[in-house]
Amino acid sequence: MTLFWTLTRAQLRGLLSSVGNSNTRKARPRSALLVMGLFALLALYLSAGYSFALAQVLTGTGNADLVLELMPFVGAAFTVLLGAQSAGTFVFAGRDNDLLLALPIPRLTLALAKLAAVLGENVLLMLCMVLPAGVAYAFRTPTPAWFWPAEVLGGVLLALVTTALSVVLGLGITVVNNLRQGTTIVNVLGMLLLLAFVAGSLVGQVPLMASLQADPAPVRAWLRTWTPPLAWLRDVAVDGSLPALGLLAAATILPFALVAWLVGRSFVALVGGATAKRGGVKTVSV
């Protein structure tokens, strides 16, 4: 366990360095932390701006609690997009993978440490999206004693499932990136996906607000049908529902555990493909 936590801290520093200073070999922890801090501030700013506006609209219809489902939905999309890039470029194609696989470290421990680093990044961003929504709701509605612990726990649990999705997308990025002209394909698709997300958010903002003012019920029904973990998070925070907490835990922990197990089994092969593309030498873990 000591080896795992030590390796996780090292991988988290490496992940932050790859974000903050990806074009140089020497890491600059301060610049990396600055970049992550800016991402966190951006998430806080976006969440606070939208949360208070949504809460104001929804309070008039008696559905202020819907903000506790809407903003985690945006946060999940945000963390999946950023986490997929981290998984594709750091977990499977990190420049230190060759060295780490040559060390007497179990491949499962190494894979889990890298996943834990991505999870740490996603937890930070998810909490920055979830907690302002809780503040906006609590500003207009009295909250029970368990509300804030439930919001924090729910944000962490949602980060587990978004990390699992991030790793699956990151795996796809790695597979495509290992193909001929794969880097160009990944970059173009990434830009198109980001533009589509931004454009969709801008275009859908006005119709969403109009729908919420007229009748929030269809939006709530859609969220509960297609994203039930968000509804369970609301039920835990507002109603203190223990069955909802169990469902939320199962729906987030189990996918993460399954993805972690699969990555641990295939980590060497995935790293070998990325290494071969860079012209390196494949390594075998101990």
N, C-alpha and C positions, 0 to 999 in steps of 0.2 A: 504493500500500500504506500509506503514511503517513496518507493521508486516511481509509482504512478503519479503522486502529487508533485514530486520534483520535476518529472518529465512534463506534466501538464503546465506547470508554471513556465517552464522553458518554452513550450510550444505556444503558450499564450503570448509571451514576449515576441516570439518569432512571427506570429500572426499579426500582431500590432505593427511590427517592423515592416512586414510585407505590405501592409496598408499604407503606412506612413512614408516609406522610402523604398519602393519596390524596384527602383532602377539601380540601386547600389548594393554592393555586397555587405558593407558594414551597416549594422542596424543603428538607428538613432531612437532610443526609447522615448525621449521627450517629444520628438516630432510625431512619433507613432501615437502616443497618448493624446497629443493635440488633435490629430486627425479623428481618433475615436471620440474625443470629447466634442468635436464639432458635429460629428454624426449624431451623438446623443443629444446635443443642444438642438439640432435640426428636428429630431424626433419629438423632443419636448415642445418645441415651438409649434410644429404642425399639429400635434395632438391637443395642446392647450387651445390653440385657435379654433380648431374644428369642434372640440369637445364642448366648450362653453357656448358656441353658436348653436350646436345641436341640442344641448340641454335647454337653452332658452326656447327653442322651437318646440321641443317635446314636452316641456313643462305645461304648456298651454293645453295639451291634449291628454295630460295625465300619464304620459309614457316616458318620463325622464330617465327611467332605468334602461331604456333602449340604447342610450349612449354607451352603456357598459358592454354592449355587444358590438356596436358599430365600430368603435375605435380599436378594439382588439382585432377586428377583421382587417382594418387598414394596417395595423401593426404587424399582423401575421404576413401579409403580402410584402411589407417593407423588409422584414427580417429574412423571409425566404429568398428574395432577390439578392440581398447583400450576402446572406449566408451561402447561397449557391456559388457565388463568385469566390468566396473564401475557400469553400470545399474543393472547387475545381482547380484553383491555383495553388493552394497551400497544403491541403490534406493529401491529395493524390499526386500533385506535381511540385511539391516543395523541394527547394534546392538542397535541403539538409536530409532528404530521405535516404539518399545513397549512404551517407555516413551513419545515420541512425540504424539502418538495416544491417550494417556491418558490425554493430556493437552487440554484445550478448544481452539483448533486450527482447523479451517475447513479443512477437508481432502483434498479438492481441492487445497487449499493454500499450504499445506504440500507437496503434490505431485508435484506441480509446482515449489516449492523451490528446491526440489531434482533434478528435471529435469533441472532447471536453473543452478545448480551446475555442472551437467554433460555437459551442453551447454557451460559453461565457460571454462571447460577443453578442449572441442572440438574446440572452437574458437581459443584458444591459439595455439593448434597443427595445425589447418588448416591454420592459418595465417603464421605459421613457414614454411609451405609447399608451400603456394601460393606466398608469397612476394619474396622469392629468384628467383622464375621463372620470376616474373615481372622485377627484377633487371637484370637477364640474357637477357631478351628481350630488355629492355631499353638500355642496354650496346651496343647493335648492331643496334637498330632502334630508331629513334626519336619518342617520345611519346607525345600525346596531354595533355592538362592541366588536363583533367578529368581522366587520366589514373590511378593515384595512389589512389584517392578516390574510383574509381570504383573497383580496385583490393581489397582494404580493405573491402568495402561493400560486394563484391562478396564472399570474404572469410568468412565473418560473415553469409551471407545467406546460403552458402554451409554447414556451421557448423550446421545450423538449420535442414537441411534434413539428415545429417549424424547422428545427435543426435536422430532424429526420428527413423532411421534405427537401431541405437545402442540400443534404448529402446526396440524395437521389438525383436531384438536378445537377449537382456538382459532378457526380459520376457520369452523367450524360455528357456534360461539358468535357470531361477528361477523355471519354471515348471518342467523341467527335474531334477533339483537339489533337488526338494521336493520328488521325487520318491525314492524308495528303490535303493540303490547303485547309486543314481543320481549324487552325488559328483564325484565319480570315472568316470562316463560316461562323465560329463562335462569337467573334467580335461584332460581326454584322447582326447576327441574331440577338445578341445582348443589347445592342443599341436599339434595334427595332422593338424589342420587348419593353425596354425602359421607356421609349417614346410612346408606345401603346398604353402603358400604365399611366403615364403622366397625362396623355391626351384623354384617356378614358375617365380619369379622375376629374379633369376640368369640364369635360362635356357632361358627365353624369351628375355634377354637383347641384346644378339648378333643378333638374327633374327630381333628384332625391329629396331636396329640401321641400319642393312643392308636394311630393307624395307624403312626406312626413307631416306636413301641415294639414293636409286633407284627411289622411287616414294612415297612421303608422302600422296598422295591423298587417297589411300585405308584406311590408318590409320585415316585420318581426317573424311572420310565418316563413318567409324565404330563408332568413338566417337560421331559424330553428330546424328547417328541413335540410339545408345544405351544409351548415356549419354548427352542428349540435354542441361541440365543446364550448363554443362561445355562449350559448344559452345556459349550459351547465355552470359556467363561470358566474354568470349573472345570478343563477339560482342559489349558488353557494354564498355569494357576497351579500345578496339582499335578503334571502329567505333562510340562510343557514342550513340548506338542504344537504344532509349527509349522503343520501343516494346519489345526488348530483355530483358530490365530491368524489365518490367512488367511480362513477362513470367517467368523470373528467380525468382522474388519475389513470384509469385503465386505457382511455383513448389517447393518452399522451405518452405514458411510460412504455407501454408495450410496443408501439411503432418505433420508438427510439431504441429500445433494447434489440428489436429485430434487425434494424438497420446497422446498429453497432456490431452485432454478431456477424452479419453478412460482410461488412467491411473488414472485420478482423480476419475472416477466412480468405478473402480475396485481395488483401492489401498488397501483398508482395507482387502479385500479377499486375495489379493496376499501376503500382509504382514502376514496375519493370517496363511497361508500355511507355510511360512518360519519359523514363530515362533513355530508352532506345531512341525516342524522337529527338532528344537533346544530343544524341551521339555519345552518351555515357555508357557505362558498363553495368549490366544488371547485377544485382546483389541478391544474396539469399539470407533470410533472417535465421536467427538461432532459436 
